[in-house]
Amino acid sequence: AWPDIGDVDIRRIFMKVQPVLPSSPLAKGDSWKRQQVIANDKGKQSIVYKRFELDDVFNREGGRIAKLKMNIRYKQKSEDEAQIMESPDFILGSGTILFDIDAGKILEGELNINGKIRVIERSRDDKITELRVLQKISLRRLRE
């Protein structure tokens, strides 16, 4: 089971950052696009549109590291008994990922997300003013 800490779903946050790598070899400057379906605990699905570019390949501590640029976009729509939270337009994100080619693991990643969110309280049918959301997701691999 994936860890869930209060209202934070770690799995869903990670899925936004996780790269979807192509099966064919890449050259510096190559780019590719993927769509990834992410489901919440109630089975509601959303699609994250991802674009990647191989920015650089270098050696670090004897291993080959790929630096990937990443751009994402998705629409937010979640609801429960108390409220509906949705984005009137796409939420956008950009960042980088360092990927250990030889080990096949993410070393670190950073994604900055920016978008507008609208919240509707069900009990009062009350709309909260649109909110500008800025989210920074950082991942670091723990040393083994």
C-alpha positions in Angstrom: 0.0 0.0 0.0 1.2 3.5 -0.8 1.7 5.8 2.2 -1.0 8.4 2.8 -0.2 11.1 5.3 -3.4 13.0 6.3 -4.6 14.8 3.2 -1.4 14.3 1.3 -1.3 11.4 -1.2 2.4 10.7 -1.7 1.7 8.3 -4.6 -0.2 11.0 -6.6 2.6 13.6 -6.0 5.3 11.1 -7.1 3.3 10.1 -10.2 3.4 13.8 -11.4 7.2 13.7 -11.3 7.9 10.2 -12.4 9.5 10.0 -15.8 8.0 7.7 -18.4 11.1 6.7 -20.4 11.1 5.5 -24.1 12.3 2.0 -24.9 14.6 3.2 -27.7 18.0 4.9 -27.3 18.1 8.7 -27.1 20.5 11.4 -28.2 21.1 14.7 -26.4 18.2 17.0 -27.4 15.7 14.3 -28.2 12.3 14.8 -26.7 9.2 12.6 -26.2 5.6 13.0 -24.9 3.5 10.7 -22.7 0.1 10.7 -21.1 -0.2 9.1 -17.7 -3.4 8.2 -16.0 -3.5 8.8 -12.2 -6.4 7.4 -10.1 -7.4 8.6 -6.7 -8.5 6.3 -3.9 -12.1 6.5 -5.2 -11.1 5.4 -8.7 -11.6 8.8 -10.3 -8.9 9.2 -13.0 -7.1 12.2 -14.3 -4.6 12.5 -17.1 -1.2 14.1 -16.7 0.3 15.2 -20.0 4.1 15.0 -19.9 6.9 16.2 -22.2 10.5 15.2 -21.6 13.8 16.2 -23.2 17.2 14.6 -22.8 19.2 17.7 -21.8 22.6 16.2 -20.9 24.4 13.0 -20.1 27.4 13.1 -17.8 29.5 10.9 -15.4 29.2 11.2 -11.6 30.9 8.9 -9.2 31.6 6.4 -11.9 28.0 6.2 -13.2 26.3 7.7 -16.2 23.6 10.3 -15.3 20.9 11.6 -17.7 19.6 15.1 -17.0 16.0 15.3 -18.2 13.9 18.5 -18.7 10.2 17.9 -17.9 7.0 19.8 -18.5 3.6 18.7 -17.4 0.0 19.8 -17.5 -3.1 18.5 -16.0 -6.6 19.5 -14.8 -7.5 19.2 -11.1 -10.9 17.8 -10.2 -11.5 16.2 -6.8 -14.5 16.1 -4.6 -15.7 14.6 -1.3 -18.7 15.1 0.9 -17.6 18.6 2.0 -16.2 20.2 -1.1 -15.3 20.2 -4.8 -11.9 21.4 -5.9 -11.2 22.0 -9.5 -9.0 23.9 -11.9 -10.6 26.1 -14.5 -7.7 25.6 -16.8 -4.6 23.4 -17.0 -2.2 23.4 -14.1 1.4 23.7 -15.5 4.7 22.4 -14.2 8.3 22.4 -15.3 11.5 21.0 -13.8 14.4 18.6 -14.1 15.2 15.0 -13.2 18.6 13.4 -12.7 18.4 9.7 -13.7 21.1 7.1 -13.0 21.2 5.3 -16.3 23.2 2.3 -15.1 21.2 1.7 -11.9 17.8 2.6 -13.6 16.9 4.9 -10.7 15.9 8.5 -10.2 18.6 10.3 -8.2 16.7 13.6 -7.8 14.0 15.6 -9.3 12.4 19.0 -8.9 9.1 20.2 -10.3 7.6 23.6 -10.0 3.8 23.6 -10.5 1.6 26.7 -11.0 -2.1 27.0 -11.6 -5.5 28.2 -10.4 -7.8 26.2 -8.1 -11.5 26.9 -7.4 -13.1 25.4 -4.2 -16.8 25.0 -3.8 -18.1 24.2 -0.3 -21.1 21.8 -0.7 -22.9 22.7 2.6 -23.3 26.3 1.7 -23.0 26.1 -2.1 -20.3 28.7 -1.5 -17.5 29.4 -4.0 -14.2 30.4 -2.5 -12.3 32.9 -4.7 -10.0 31.3 -7.2 -6.6 30.6 -5.6 -3.2 30.7 -7.3 -1.4 27.6 -6.3 2.4 27.3 -6.4 3.8 23.9 -5.5 7.4 22.7 -5.5 8.0 19.0 -5.5 11.6 17.9 -4.7 12.7 14.3 -4.7 16.1 13.0 -3.5 17.2 9.3 -3.4 18.3 8.1 -0.1 21.8 6.6 0.0 21.8 2.9 0.2 
